[in-house]
């Protein structure tokens, strides 16, 4: 009985920690979404070949706005 | 056409998510901005560079983009001959921001609403005399006329 309870608590804590980890990971993932006139959408994320080429001016834009 | 400064003022008034915005032409010249000239120039340069690089990604024409970054998001929307770039806090309501930016660009291209002509003022109506006609009308009596 005690072992089952410990297992349940452990599973709950583990899933909560996993959710927090995934949320933080997704938050820190920089990405650019491009919308074209034919209705198509292309997403370029950090780490992809074109990622840094697009993310650099985007960061510059954000920094310029913040002064 | 709404003046660009007015359109941006309206934009920041209706959208609490937008921190800063700048309207620029296709050459990168600032048309209007919610920030000072120096920051607006830097924003316009970065926005144009970002849009040009992104437009090279495909043969189709790019109409808008958003970038989710650590610490905030940036948006760029293209109209016929203008671009609007804006920054927001982290995790904004993307669809709503795009809608507001497009509305702002559209308002810049719209013809101004004609003011209705003022109605010509009427001359004040003459007051009718309220005094009742005297009932004691003087009728000529037949016998008097002869």
Backbone of each chain as ProteinMPNN parsed JSONL, in Angstrom:
{"seq_chain_A": "XXXXXXXXXXXXXXXXXXXXXXXXXXXXXXXXXXXXXXXXXXXXXXXXXXXXXXXXXXXXXXXXXXX", "coords_chain_A": {"N_chain_A": [[0.838, -1.217, 0.0], [1.882, 1.228, 0.887], [4.009, 1.397, -0.825], [2.744, 1.586, -3.272], [1.519, 4.059, -3.042], [3.768, 5.714, -2.859], [4.808, 5.293, -5.369], [2.828, 6.431, -6.974], [2.945, 9.108, -6.174], [5.53, 9.682, -6.972], [5.317, 9.356, -9.75], [3.543, 11.412, -10.341], [5.035, 13.698, -9.606], [7.149, 13.408, -11.36], [5.905, 13.701, -13.879], [5.016, 16.322, -13.67], [7.423, 17.702, -13.491], [8.455, 17.059, -15.973], [6.617, 18.351, -17.646], [7.104, 21.032, -17.011], [9.739, 21.252, -17.875], [9.461, 20.785, -20.651], [7.858, 22.924, -21.355], [9.5, 25.139, -20.78], [11.51, 24.605, -22.551], [10.236, 24.795, -25.01], [9.578, 27.466, -24.942], [12.017, 28.781, -25.061], [12.747, 28.301, -27.575], [13.561, 29.826, -30.355], [11.867, 31.036, -33.209], [10.796, 31.654, -36.621], [7.917, 32.493, -38.377], [6.689, 32.298, -41.586], [4.471, 33.739, -43.844], [2.981, 33.215, -46.88], [1.716, 34.53, -50.056], [0.183, 32.626, -51.329], [-1.049, 31.299, -49.398], [0.481, 29.521, -48.031], [2.542, 28.392, -45.297], [5.611, 28.727, -43.719], [7.813, 27.568, -41.319], [10.656, 28.522, -39.639], [13.13, 27.467, -37.55], [15.345, 28.006, -34.741], [18.562, 26.724, -35.184], [18.076, 25.456, -37.531], [19.1, 25.466, -41.033], [18.477, 28.019, -42.29], [17.741, 29.407, -40.129], [19.285, 31.131, -38.308], [19.934, 33.179, -39.997], [17.568, 34.505, -40.382], [16.724, 34.962, -37.803], [18.578, 36.694, -36.684], [18.224, 39.458, -37.747], [15.655, 39.737, -36.73], [15.991, 39.673, -33.96], [17.497, 41.959, -33.753], [15.644, 43.851, -34.481], [13.828, 43.66, -32.356], [15.501, 44.434, -30.262], [16.09, 47.051, -31.039], [13.609, 48.264, -30.783], [13.246, 48.16, -28.074], [15.143, 49.865, -27.258]], "CA_chain_A": [[0.0, 0.0, 0.0], [2.768, 2.377, 0.989], [4.815, 1.41, -2.059], [1.88, 2.074, -4.366], [1.351, 5.504, -2.851], [5.057, 6.343, -3.203], [4.928, 5.212, -6.824], [1.894, 7.409, -7.541], [3.495, 10.452, -5.915], [6.715, 9.804, -7.831], [4.865, 9.536, -11.132], [2.96, 12.754, -10.448], [6.135, 14.671, -9.576], [7.905, 13.249, -12.607], [5.173, 14.29, -15.011], [5.015, 17.78, -13.489], [8.773, 18.178, -13.853], [8.559, 16.935, -17.435], [5.808, 19.41, -18.273], [7.822, 22.306, -16.837], [10.907, 21.197, -18.748], [9.029, 20.934, -22.044], [7.35, 24.295, -21.525], [10.658, 26.042, -20.83], [12.253, 24.301, -23.775], [9.505, 25.361, -26.149], [9.63, 28.922, -24.837], [13.321, 29.3, -25.45], [13.015, 27.956, -28.965], [13.27, 30.938, -31.258], [11.426, 30.61, -34.54], [10.169, 32.659, -37.478], [6.851, 31.93, -39.214], [6.561, 33.102, -42.811], [3.173, 33.537, -44.486], [3.082, 33.603, -48.292], [0.439, 34.955, -50.649], [-0.619, 31.474, -51.781], [-1.627, 30.693, -48.2], [1.402, 28.568, -47.386], [3.24, 28.842, -44.094], [6.895, 28.057, -43.499], [8.381, 27.923, -40.021], [12.103, 28.306, -39.564], [13.481, 27.515, -36.129], [16.752, 28.107, -34.369], [19.247, 25.463, -35.411], [17.891, 25.067, -38.935], [20.056, 26.194, -41.873], [18.127, 29.426, -42.511], [17.263, 29.966, -38.863], [20.048, 32.258, -37.767], [19.899, 34.255, -40.998], [16.328, 35.262, -40.16], [16.573, 35.341, -36.394], [19.48, 37.813, -36.353], [17.544, 40.757, -37.885], [14.478, 39.773, -35.851], [16.496, 40.077, -32.635], [17.922, 43.358, -33.889], [14.393, 44.632, -34.487], [13.307, 43.685, -30.976], [16.431, 45.235, -29.449], [15.933, 48.461, -31.427], [12.34, 48.752, -30.217], [13.407, 48.289, -26.61], [16.12, 50.928, -27.009]], "C_chain_A": [[0.867, 1.259, 0.0], [3.606, 2.531, -0.294], [4.004, 1.963, -3.239], [1.697, 3.584, -4.274], [2.618, 6.262, -3.257], [5.245, 6.368, -4.721], [4.048, 6.268, -7.5], [2.428, 8.827, -7.374], [4.696, 10.701, -6.832], [6.336, 10.064, -9.276], [4.309, 10.947, -11.347], [4.051, 13.826, -10.496], [6.938, 14.627, -10.876], [7.212, 13.897, -13.787], [5.127, 15.817, -14.902], [6.36, 18.361, -13.899], [8.964, 18.127, -15.372], [7.817, 18.038, -18.154], [6.518, 20.758, -18.187], [9.023, 22.363, -17.774], [10.521, 21.463, -20.206], [8.554, 22.357, -22.319], [8.502, 25.289, -21.649], [11.429, 25.859, -22.132], [11.565, 24.921, -24.989], [9.539, 26.884, -26.13], [10.943, 29.475, -25.378], [13.642, 29.007, -26.911], [12.588, 29.095, -29.882], [12.849, 30.392, -32.621], [10.776, 31.77, -35.293], [9.128, 31.952, -38.329], [6.64, 32.87, -40.389], [5.26, 32.742, -43.505], [3.246, 34.075, -45.904], [1.705, 33.85, -48.888], [-0.405, 33.799, -51.181], [-1.223, 30.731, -50.581], [-0.703, 29.733, -47.488], [2.138, 29.22, -46.216], [4.515, 28.027, -43.944], [7.419, 28.516, -42.146], [9.861, 27.552, -40.0], [12.506, 28.484, -38.11], [14.991, 27.63, -35.943], [17.406, 26.736, -34.562], [19.088, 24.948, -36.824], [18.805, 25.932, -39.807], [19.745, 27.688, -42.023], [17.776, 30.152, -41.216], [17.979, 31.219, -38.426], [20.037, 33.457, -38.709], [18.653, 35.126, -40.806], [16.21, 35.758, -38.722], [17.447, 36.541, -36.015], [18.805, 39.178, -36.558], [16.284, 40.871, -37.02], [14.88, 40.206, -34.437], [16.911, 41.546, -32.637], [16.709, 44.284, -33.833], [13.823, 44.761, -33.075], [14.186, 44.558, -30.083], [16.283, 46.721, -29.763], [14.671, 49.058, -30.813], [12.458, 48.979, -28.714], [14.431, 49.349, -26.244], [17.421, 50.352, -26.531]], "O_chain_A": [[0.638, 2.205, -0.753], [3.866, 3.639, -0.765], [4.517, 2.702, -4.08], [1.716, 4.293, -5.281], [2.555, 7.305, -3.908], [5.769, 7.331, -5.281], [4.46, 6.912, -8.465], [2.376, 9.64, -8.297], [4.854, 11.786, -7.391], [6.953, 10.889, -9.95], [4.558, 11.587, -12.368], [4.001, 14.742, -11.317], [7.348, 15.656, -11.414], [7.85, 14.563, -14.602], [5.191, 16.52, -15.911], [6.424, 19.389, -14.573], [9.552, 19.027, -15.971], [8.303, 18.596, -19.137], [6.538, 21.527, -19.148], [9.291, 23.394, -18.391], [11.161, 22.254, -20.9], [8.818, 22.919, -23.382], [8.485, 26.169, -22.509], [11.927, 26.814, -22.727], [12.209, 25.49, -25.87], [9.531, 27.521, -27.184], [10.972, 30.499, -26.06], [14.685, 29.417, -27.42], [11.402, 29.293, -30.145], [13.407, 29.412, -33.113], [10.279, 32.726, -34.697], [9.42, 30.922, -38.937], [6.439, 34.072, -40.217], [4.98, 31.565, -43.731], [3.537, 35.252, -46.112], [0.68, 33.452, -48.334], [-1.592, 33.98, -51.455], [-1.829, 29.671, -50.736], [-1.063, 29.183, -46.447], [2.321, 30.436, -46.169], [4.499, 26.799, -44.029], [7.462, 29.713, -41.862], [10.249, 26.423, -40.304], [12.254, 29.529, -37.51], [15.782, 27.387, -36.855], [16.858, 25.715, -34.147], [19.862, 24.104, -37.275], [19.238, 27.003, -39.382], [20.639, 28.525, -41.897], [17.544, 31.361, -41.212], [17.352, 32.254, -38.197], [20.12, 34.605, -38.272], [18.687, 36.334, -41.04], [15.666, 36.831, -38.462], [17.092, 37.314, -35.125], [18.806, 39.99, -35.634], [15.895, 41.97, -36.626], [14.191, 41.004, -33.802], [16.707, 42.271, -31.663], [16.746, 45.352, -33.222], [13.394, 45.838, -32.66], [13.687, 45.321, -29.256], [16.344, 47.556, -28.861], [14.663, 50.209, -30.378], [11.838, 49.888, -28.162], [14.58, 49.699, -25.074], [18.367, 51.095, -26.269]]}, "seq_chain_B": "XXXXXXXXXXXXXXXXXXXXXXXXXXXXXXXXXXXXXXXXXXXXXXXXXXXXXXXXXXXXXXXXXXXXXXXXXXXXXXXXXXXXXXXXXXXXXXXXXXXXXXXXXXXXXXXXXXXXXXXXXXXXXXXXXXXXXXXXXXXXXXXXXX", "coords_chain_B": {"N_chain_B": [[-7.228, 59.527, -46.835], [-5.873, 58.256, -43.852], [-3.737, 60.038, -41.715], [-0.418, 58.755, -41.231], [0.683, 58.885, -38.61], [-1.577, 59.208, -37.032], [-2.892, 56.831, -37.56], [-1.146, 54.99, -36.397], [-1.253, 55.82, -33.765], [-3.862, 55.184, -33.179], [-3.669, 52.441, -33.463], [-1.952, 51.623, -31.328], [-3.592, 52.351, -29.345], [-5.807, 50.665, -29.526], [-4.685, 48.137, -29.404], [-3.342, 46.477, -26.862], [-1.248, 44.809, -26.764], [0.798, 45.509, -28.412], [3.972, 46.877, -28.317], [5.792, 48.607, -29.617], [5.797, 50.258, -32.796], [6.374, 50.658, -36.288], [5.964, 52.317, -39.371], [6.947, 51.836, -42.664], [8.346, 52.543, -45.935], [8.929, 50.691, -49.03], [11.565, 51.108, -49.457], [12.672, 51.426, -47.055], [12.388, 53.771, -45.735], [11.297, 55.636, -43.002], [7.938, 56.151, -42.294], [6.112, 56.644, -40.288], [6.159, 56.38, -36.711], [6.044, 54.874, -33.432], [8.011, 55.328, -31.744], [11.104, 57.115, -30.911], [13.05, 58.955, -33.408], [15.617, 57.85, -33.861], [15.502, 55.215, -32.866], [13.388, 54.357, -34.409], [14.498, 54.399, -36.973], [16.423, 52.386, -36.733], [14.782, 50.224, -36.198], [13.304, 50.121, -38.582], [15.289, 49.547, -40.465], [16.137, 46.992, -39.613], [13.745, 45.585, -39.84], [13.197, 45.714, -42.575], [15.397, 44.325, -43.59], [14.983, 41.814, -42.44], [12.537, 41.145, -43.646], [13.224, 41.093, -46.364], [15.13, 39.037, -46.445], [13.545, 36.921, -45.632], [11.699, 36.858, -47.681], [13.12, 35.802, -49.722], [13.001, 33.145, -49.38], [11.138, 31.613, -50.771], [9.461, 31.175, -53.987], [6.974, 32.28, -54.058], [5.219, 35.25, -53.04], [6.021, 36.939, -50.086], [3.815, 37.767, -47.465], [3.432, 38.337, -44.793], [5.05, 38.06, -41.566], [6.059, 36.513, -38.505], [8.113, 36.53, -35.632], [9.058, 34.571, -32.989], [10.699, 35.218, -30.119], [13.15, 35.014, -27.496], [12.04, 36.825, -24.896], [10.274, 38.41, -26.305], [8.173, 39.169, -29.202], [8.29, 39.698, -32.757], [6.719, 41.346, -35.483], [6.009, 41.609, -38.945], [4.262, 43.1, -41.516], [3.154, 43.282, -44.841], [1.966, 45.68, -47.164], [0.598, 47.046, -50.205], [2.588, 49.029, -50.949], [3.824, 49.537, -48.63], [5.262, 48.736, -45.404], [4.617, 47.404, -42.183], [6.028, 47.219, -39.049], [6.177, 45.629, -35.919], [6.593, 45.24, -32.382], [6.056, 42.978, -29.679], [5.189, 41.793, -26.379], [6.233, 38.639, -24.859], [4.777, 35.645, -26.164], [2.318, 36.569, -27.591], [-1.134, 37.13, -28.727], [-1.213, 35.905, -31.65], [-2.834, 35.966, -34.042], [-4.56, 38.075, -33.532], [-2.833, 40.26, -33.321], [-1.794, 40.363, -35.916], [-4.165, 40.972, -37.257], [-4.747, 43.538, -36.238], [-2.525, 44.968, -37.161], [-2.826, 44.754, -39.932], [-5.237, 46.089, -40.255], [-4.432, 48.627, -39.559], [-2.6, 49.24, -41.61], [-4.381, 49.167, -43.745], [-6.019, 51.296, -43.145], [-4.341, 53.35, -43.686], [-4.293, 53.405, -46.394], [-6.79, 54.015, -47.201], [-9.346, 56.098, -48.626], [-10.179, 59.297, -47.359], [-13.042, 59.702, -45.315], [-15.774, 61.472, -46.552], [-16.723, 64.545, -45.291], [-19.948, 65.252, -44.132], [-21.874, 67.702, -45.792], [-22.663, 70.764, -44.247], [-25.982, 71.451, -43.365], [-27.885, 73.901, -45.028], [-28.652, 76.802, -43.254], [-31.851, 77.44, -42.133], [-33.937, 80.204, -42.608], [-35.209, 81.838, -39.815], [-38.426, 80.806, -38.978], [-41.275, 82.705, -39.607], [-43.116, 84.013, -37.0], [-46.303, 83.071, -36.283], [-48.974, 85.138, -35.72], [-50.419, 84.914, -32.688], [-52.591, 85.925, -31.76], [-55.944, 85.668, -31.556], [-58.21, 85.893, -34.244], [-60.323, 88.6, -34.349], [-63.52, 88.036, -33.43], [-65.442, 89.581, -33.919], [-66.394, 90.353, -36.597], [-66.707, 92.687, -39.08], [-69.293, 92.843, -40.891], [-70.676, 93.82, -43.835], [-73.755, 95.055, -43.827], [-76.551, 94.209, -45.699], [-78.563, 95.983, -45.844], [-77.268, 98.274, -45.225], [-75.645, 98.902, -47.297], [-77.13, 99.941, -49.348]], "CA_chain_B": [[-6.196, 58.692, -46.247], [-5.58, 58.647, -42.483], [-2.31, 60.313, -41.537], [0.232, 57.59, -40.608], [0.843, 59.045, -37.156], [-2.895, 58.969, -36.43], [-3.182, 55.396, -37.673], [-0.339, 54.294, -35.384], [-1.792, 56.186, -32.445], [-5.075, 54.37, -33.027], [-3.214, 51.05, -33.315], [-1.468, 51.384, -29.963], [-4.73, 52.572, -28.442], [-6.703, 49.501, -29.532], [-3.969, 46.889, -29.132], [-2.483, 46.599, -25.678], [-0.123, 43.875, -26.883], [1.877, 46.101, -29.212], [4.846, 47.78, -27.562], [6.324, 49.636, -30.518], [5.47, 49.977, -34.195], [6.91, 51.609, -37.257], [5.493, 52.149, -40.753], [8.035, 52.214, -43.567], [8.08, 52.199, -47.325], [9.712, 49.54, -49.513], [12.989, 51.459, -49.451], [13.118, 51.47, -45.659], [12.191, 55.111, -45.17], [10.273, 55.642, -41.959], [6.78, 56.998, -42.589], [5.613, 57.032, -38.962], [6.614, 55.44, -35.679], [5.622, 55.166, -32.06], [9.244, 55.539, -30.966], [11.864, 58.264, -31.414], [13.594, 58.796, -34.768], [16.795, 56.979, -33.892], [15.017, 53.833, -32.708], [12.541, 54.044, -35.566], [15.403, 54.11, -38.081], [17.022, 51.057, -36.507], [13.702, 49.235, -36.361], [12.956, 50.029, -40.0], [16.382, 48.847, -41.146], [16.105, 45.572, -39.248], [12.506, 45.001, -40.37], [13.356, 45.557, -44.022], [16.368, 43.249, -43.804], [14.304, 40.566, -42.094], [11.517, 40.851, -44.648], [13.9, 40.746, -47.623], [15.716, 37.695, -46.305], [12.448, 35.944, -45.562], [11.05, 36.823, -48.998], [13.964, 34.994, -50.616], [12.829, 31.731, -49.045], [10.278, 30.92, -51.734], [9.09, 31.959, -55.165], [5.751, 33.02, -53.728], [5.494, 36.509, -52.363], [5.781, 36.945, -48.635], [2.858, 38.813, -47.094], [3.611, 38.701, -43.386], [5.864, 37.122, -40.793], [6.231, 36.792, -37.085], [9.236, 35.818, -35.031], [8.942, 34.406, -31.532], [12.056, 35.268, -29.584], [13.225, 35.069, -26.042], [11.828, 38.203, -24.454], [9.267, 39.125, -27.08], [7.913, 38.751, -30.58], [8.263, 40.774, -33.746], [5.779, 41.122, -36.588], [6.134, 42.485, -40.106], [3.165, 42.878, -42.462], [3.352, 44.057, -46.062], [0.823, 46.128, -47.946], [1.038, 47.278, -51.577], [3.876, 49.717, -51.022], [4.289, 49.845, -47.28], [5.427, 47.66, -44.42], [4.493, 47.822, -40.791], [6.745, 46.309, -38.159], [5.771, 45.872, -34.531], [7.11, 44.313, -31.372], [5.125, 42.696, -28.588], [5.739, 40.973, -25.293], [6.292, 37.211, -25.198], [3.549, 34.879, -26.367], [1.122, 37.382, -27.861], [-2.184, 36.489, -29.525], [-0.652, 36.182, -32.978], [-3.873, 36.328, -35.007], [-5.091, 39.393, -33.186], [-1.81, 41.265, -33.664], [-1.807, 40.475, -37.383], [-5.408, 41.658, -37.635], [-4.607, 44.96, -35.913], [-1.525, 45.571, -38.049], [-3.423, 44.859, -41.274], [-6.235, 47.172, -40.196], [-3.682, 49.884, -39.533], [-2.106, 49.473, -42.97], [-5.541, 49.431, -44.601], [-6.512, 52.646, -42.857], [-3.427, 54.302, -44.326], [-4.562, 53.441, -47.828], [-8.187, 54.353, -47.478], [-9.704, 57.492, -48.881], [-10.844, 59.856, -46.182], [-14.503, 59.784, -45.381], [-16.194, 62.848, -46.802], [-17.539, 65.122, -44.224], [-21.243, 65.687, -44.658], [-21.992, 69.15, -45.887], [-23.632, 71.287, -43.275], [-27.249, 71.851, -43.962], [-28.073, 75.366, -45.009], [-29.521, 77.211, -42.155], [-33.131, 78.04, -42.547], [-34.289, 81.47, -41.983], [-36.194, 81.546, -38.77], [-39.817, 80.9, -39.442], [-42.018, 83.845, -39.039], [-44.101, 83.586, -36.008], [-47.701, 83.436, -36.583], [-49.58, 85.876, -34.608], [-51.309, 84.012, -31.953], [-53.81, 86.606, -31.321], [-57.093, 85.181, -32.324], [-58.92, 86.915, -35.011], [-61.504, 89.084, -33.617], [-64.729, 87.414, -33.971], [-66.436, 90.617, -34.272], [-66.127, 90.791, -37.961], [-67.669, 93.707, -39.521], [-69.92, 92.523, -42.173], [-71.544, 94.867, -44.332], [-75.15, 94.64, -43.89], [-77.154, 94.502, -46.994], [-79.399, 97.185, -45.787], [-76.433, 99.465, -45.088], [-75.006, 99.231, -48.581], [-78.047, 100.625, -50.192]], "C_chain_B": [[-5.895, 59.178, -44.831], [-4.092, 58.968, -42.373], [-1.642, 59.154, -40.799], [0.364, 57.698, -39.091], [-0.478, 58.772, -36.429], [-3.23, 57.486, -36.441], [-2.4, 54.604, -36.62], [-0.836, 54.6, -33.971], [-3.036, 55.355, -32.148], [-4.702, 52.903, -32.771], [-2.782, 50.763, -31.873], [-2.581, 51.583, -28.928], [-5.6, 51.31, -28.357], [-5.989, 48.201, -29.169], [-2.995, 47.069, -27.977], [-1.244, 45.713, -25.785], [1.074, 44.494, -27.599], [2.66, 47.118, -28.392], [5.327, 48.942, -28.427], [5.986, 49.249, -31.945], [6.053, 51.063, -35.084], [6.35, 51.278, -38.637], [6.62, 52.64, -41.66], [7.648, 51.9, -44.999], [9.029, 51.084, -47.756], [11.212, 49.825, -49.553], [13.543, 51.53, -48.027], [12.982, 52.835, -45.017], [11.044, 55.077, -44.162], [9.169, 56.632, -42.318], [6.184, 57.524, -41.271], [6.079, 55.99, -37.956], [6.087, 55.849, -34.319], [6.83, 55.414, -31.161], [10.008, 56.718, -31.57], [12.561, 57.935, -32.742], [14.742, 57.797, -34.847], [16.383, 55.506, -33.8], [14.181, 53.408, -33.905], [13.395, 53.674, -36.777], [16.027, 52.731, -37.955], [15.979, 49.965, -36.697], [13.38, 49.015, -37.836], [14.016, 49.255, -40.771], [16.345, 47.35, -40.881], [14.878, 44.884, -39.841], [12.628, 44.743, -41.869], [14.315, 44.408, -44.345], [15.732, 41.886, -43.54], [13.306, 40.169, -43.184], [12.152, 40.419, -45.974], [14.487, 39.334, -47.565], [14.63, 36.623, -46.314], [11.78, 35.767, -46.922], [11.84, 35.965, -49.987], [13.743, 33.492, -50.419], [12.067, 30.945, -50.116], [10.015, 31.803, -52.939], [7.85, 32.807, -54.893], [6.121, 34.287, -52.958], [5.123, 36.429, -50.885], [4.815, 38.069, -48.29], [3.02, 39.251, -45.633], [4.493, 37.664, -42.696], [5.789, 37.491, -39.325], [7.378, 35.951, -36.559], [9.032, 35.784, -33.532], [10.347, 34.29, -30.977], [12.008, 35.242, -28.068], [13.055, 36.535, -25.632], [10.826, 38.994, -25.264], [9.087, 38.564, -28.47], [7.969, 39.957, -31.499], [7.349, 40.36, -34.896], [6.112, 42.084, -37.725], [5.019, 42.106, -41.076], [3.376, 43.813, -43.65], [2.004, 44.454, -46.668], [1.355, 46.363, -49.352], [2.427, 47.929, -51.618], [4.435, 50.083, -49.651], [4.467, 48.588, -46.45], [5.128, 48.248, -43.054], [5.184, 46.761, -39.943], [6.359, 46.656, -36.735], [6.425, 44.856, -33.62], [6.066, 44.161, -30.268], [5.866, 41.977, -27.462], [5.742, 39.507, -25.728], [4.892, 36.608, -25.299], [2.308, 35.746, -26.563], [0.052, 36.554, -28.57], [-1.897, 36.835, -30.979], [-1.704, 36.675, -33.979], [-4.408, 37.725, -34.78], [-4.107, 40.508, -33.561], [-1.759, 41.461, -35.179], [-3.031, 41.263, -37.846], [-5.281, 43.171, -37.399], [-3.611, 45.652, -36.851], [-2.078, 45.747, -39.468], [-4.446, 45.987, -41.316], [-5.548, 48.528, -40.244], [-3.177, 50.222, -40.935], [-3.247, 49.847, -43.913], [-6.031, 50.867, -44.395], [-5.606, 53.707, -43.482], [-3.724, 54.453, -45.809], [-5.96, 53.858, -48.195], [-8.374, 55.825, -47.765], [-10.406, 58.049, -47.656], [-12.351, 59.919, -46.373], [-14.903, 61.24, -45.558], [-17.066, 63.347, -45.666], [-18.872, 65.547, -44.807], [-21.327, 67.208, -44.671], [-23.0, 69.653, -44.864], [-24.887, 71.759, -43.982], [-27.379, 73.363, -43.934], [-29.071, 75.749, -43.92], [-30.787, 77.853, -42.705], [-33.306, 79.38, -41.882], [-35.342, 81.183, -40.923], [-37.615, 81.78, -39.264], [-40.524, 82.077, -38.782], [-43.071, 83.338, -38.081], [-45.491, 84.013, -36.44], [-48.269, 84.178, -35.388], [-50.604, 84.983, -33.926], [-52.593, 84.688, -31.514], [-54.981, 86.138, -32.181], [-57.77, 86.321, -33.065], [-60.151, 87.362, -34.241], [-62.757, 88.538, -34.266], [-65.784, 88.441, -34.372], [-66.117, 91.176, -35.641], [-67.211, 91.796, -38.363], [-68.175, 93.334, -40.891], [-70.809, 93.68, -42.594], [-72.958, 94.349, -44.42], [-75.754, 95.077, -45.215], [-77.935, 95.823, -46.969], [-78.556, 98.467, -45.685], [-75.869, 99.916, -46.427], [-75.916, 100.078, -49.462], [-78.442, 101.923, -49.637]], "O_chain_B": [[-5.683, 60.372, -44.619], [-3.267, 58.221, -42.9], [-2.214, 58.617, -39.85], [0.178, 56.715, -38.374], [-0.492, 58.18, -35.349], [-3.773, 56.947, -35.476], [-2.926, 53.664, -36.025], [-0.833, 53.731, -33.099], [-3.24, 54.888, -31.027], [-5.337, 52.219, -31.969], [-3.205, 49.772, -31.279], [-2.525, 51.067, -27.812], [-6.068, 50.932, -27.283], [-6.62, 47.265, -28.679], [-1.964, 47.729, -28.106], [-0.307, 45.847, -24.999], [2.213, 44.063, -27.418], [2.106, 48.075, -27.852], [5.274, 50.103, -28.021], [5.898, 48.066, -32.274], [6.202, 52.218, -34.683], [6.27, 50.112, -39.023], [7.175, 53.719, -41.451], [6.746, 51.101, -45.254], [9.83, 50.592, -46.961], [12.027, 48.909, -49.668], [14.75, 51.676, -47.831], [13.411, 53.036, -43.881], [9.964, 54.556, -44.443], [9.433, 57.799, -42.609], [5.807, 58.691, -41.165], [6.361, 54.848, -38.32], [5.734, 57.004, -34.086], [6.686, 55.677, -29.967], [9.617, 57.255, -32.606], [12.643, 56.772, -33.138], [14.826, 57.001, -35.782], [16.86, 54.667, -34.564], [14.249, 52.266, -34.359], [13.062, 52.749, -37.518], [16.148, 51.999, -38.937], [16.256, 48.917, -37.281], [13.206, 47.882, -38.285], [13.699, 48.419, -41.618], [16.5, 46.541, -41.796], [14.957, 43.74, -40.29], [12.218, 43.695, -42.368], [14.071, 43.621, -45.26], [15.914, 40.937, -44.303], [13.24, 39.009, -43.589], [11.671, 39.492, -46.626], [14.358, 38.549, -48.504], [14.782, 35.564, -46.923], [11.348, 34.67, -47.275], [11.288, 35.467, -50.968], [14.238, 32.675, -51.195], [12.325, 29.761, -50.334], [10.296, 33.001, -52.93], [7.7, 33.906, -55.428], [7.173, 34.379, -52.325], [4.066, 35.924, -50.505], [4.971, 39.194, -48.765], [2.77, 40.407, -45.294], [4.658, 36.544, -43.178], [5.494, 38.629, -38.961], [7.587, 34.815, -36.984], [8.857, 36.817, -32.886], [11.092, 33.374, -31.326], [10.958, 35.426, -27.453], [13.868, 37.381, -26.004], [10.553, 40.149, -24.938], [9.758, 37.611, -28.868], [7.728, 41.089, -31.079], [7.23, 39.181, -35.228], [6.457, 43.241, -37.485], [4.853, 40.935, -41.416], [3.729, 44.981, -43.484], [1.048, 43.678, -46.682], [2.461, 45.922, -49.667], [3.335, 47.409, -52.267], [5.397, 50.843, -49.537], [3.907, 47.532, -46.746], [5.355, 49.431, -42.803], [4.95, 45.564, -40.106], [6.228, 47.828, -36.383], [6.766, 43.751, -34.04], [5.306, 45.082, -29.969], [7.031, 41.607, -27.603], [5.305, 39.178, -26.831], [3.962, 37.019, -24.604], [1.358, 35.662, -25.785], [0.3, 35.415, -28.965], [-2.275, 37.896, -31.474], [-1.496, 37.671, -34.673], [-4.676, 38.464, -35.728], [-4.506, 41.562, -34.055], [-1.689, 42.591, -35.663], [-2.932, 42.12, -38.725], [-5.658, 43.977, -38.251], [-3.835, 46.784, -37.279], [-1.829, 46.762, -40.119], [-4.515, 46.743, -42.284], [-6.028, 49.459, -40.892], [-3.312, 51.358, -41.39], [-3.105, 50.724, -44.765], [-6.407, 51.554, -45.345], [-6.045, 54.82, -43.77], [-3.446, 55.492, -46.407], [-6.278, 54.035, -49.371], [-7.67, 56.682, -47.231], [-11.152, 57.333, -46.988], [-12.847, 60.161, -47.473], [-14.449, 62.123, -44.831], [-17.978, 62.682, -45.175], [-18.911, 66.147, -45.881], [-20.924, 67.896, -43.733], [-24.048, 69.045, -44.647], [-24.842, 72.378, -45.045], [-27.029, 74.017, -42.952], [-30.12, 75.138, -43.712], [-30.761, 78.686, -43.611], [-32.876, 79.623, -40.754], [-36.249, 80.377, -41.129], [-37.94, 82.8, -39.872], [-40.376, 82.369, -37.596], [-43.795, 82.376, -38.338], [-45.758, 85.131, -36.88], [-48.039, 83.843, -34.226], [-51.501, 84.406, -34.54], [-53.519, 84.077, -30.981], [-54.948, 86.232, -33.408], [-57.881, 87.463, -32.62], [-60.87, 86.592, -33.604], [-62.97, 88.598, -35.477], [-66.794, 88.185, -35.028], [-65.643, 92.301, -35.802], [-68.391, 91.717, -38.021], [-67.502, 93.519, -41.905], [-71.52, 94.344, -41.839], [-73.251, 93.321, -45.032], [-75.486, 96.157, -45.743], [-77.948, 96.615, -47.91], [-79.015, 99.566, -45.995], [-75.646, 101.101, -46.673], [-75.421, 100.872, -50.262], [-79.234, 102.641, -50.248]]}, "name": "protein", "num_of_chains": 2, "seq": "XXXXXXXXXXXXXXXXXXXXXXXXXXXXXXXXXXXXXXXXXXXXXXXXXXXXXXXXXXXXXXXXXXXXXXXXXXXXXXXXXXXXXXXXXXXXXXXXXXXXXXXXXXXXXXXXXXXXXXXXXXXXXXXXXXXXXXXXXXXXXXXXXXXXXXXXXXXXXXXXXXXXXXXXXXXXXXXXXXXXXXXXXXXXXXXXXXXXXXXXXXXXXXXXXXXXX"}
